[in-house]
């Protein structure tokens, strides 16, 4: 039976390992614009072929001028018809001046006169950034990794107002992080991640809003503190927890003492209650040892002398079971 269980466990572990490996190897395919590129290529080839065939069957010849004319017409037609994917916006200029933002779908343009200045991706973009060996306000070097989620909401501004909006967003995020770390202590950086995320989001958003860029969120992924400082902070945390434990214990002792004082006041004026409490404590003390209690009437105990009382005490001891 033991071997069977071990074999089953090994099979389960092996199956889990295979599943984890398969999950790690699986990567979802990214959306591409290969279909739009293929459309442009096919459009150029078909246009060129039609011109050559018309020249051959219609005029009975194909020469160099026919081939050149075919290339030129195919190129002009390809420049006139574009496909913008669902996540793309085409910023179109006419004679160097902004004309319109087009897309998604088929976009028709006047060749040579109009040009696509840039294709803007309006999907949510994740940009990783960090700060290495950045000094905090208490002069401790830390390494921080973060990820920025942002998107373009105005394609015209992103194309016209800034040269390279992707690089600009990255540089602003890095600068904002270094400034935020320099204003905080190492403890604040390590313990206040949410506050740091919100502060970075506000600062970056103020800078990028004129470019038509919206900052969705900033997430701190990792904070690396020097090892020697980690040990010191661990000792400090242990001391703080011990201090809190002692404060809780002292508070409990104070509550217990107040309750005992209240109980003493209640028993002080009620002798019967005090006797009942005494008997209850006596019962609890001998319950686990299985002892026996011998009660003597108060009148008899008062009439007996000290020797008799001692004899009764010895008699009570004799009733206890031998161990």
Secondary structure, DSSP 8 states (H G I E B T S, - for coil): -HHHHHHHHHHHHHHHHHHHHHHHH--------HHHHHHHHHHHHHHHHHHHHHHHHHHS---HHHHHHHHHHHHHHHHHEEEE-TTEEEEEEETTEEEEEE-SEEEE--TTTEEEEEEEE-S-EEEEEEEEEEE-TTS-EEEEEEEEEEEES-HHHHHHT-S-HHHHHHHHHHHHHHHHHHTS-HHHHHH-HHHHHHHHHHHHHHHHGGGTEEEEEEEEEEEEE-HHHHHHHHHHHHHHHHHHHHHHHHHHHHHHHHHHHHHHHHHHT-HHHHHHHHHHHHHHHHHTTT-------HHHHHHS-HHHHHHHHHHHHHTS---
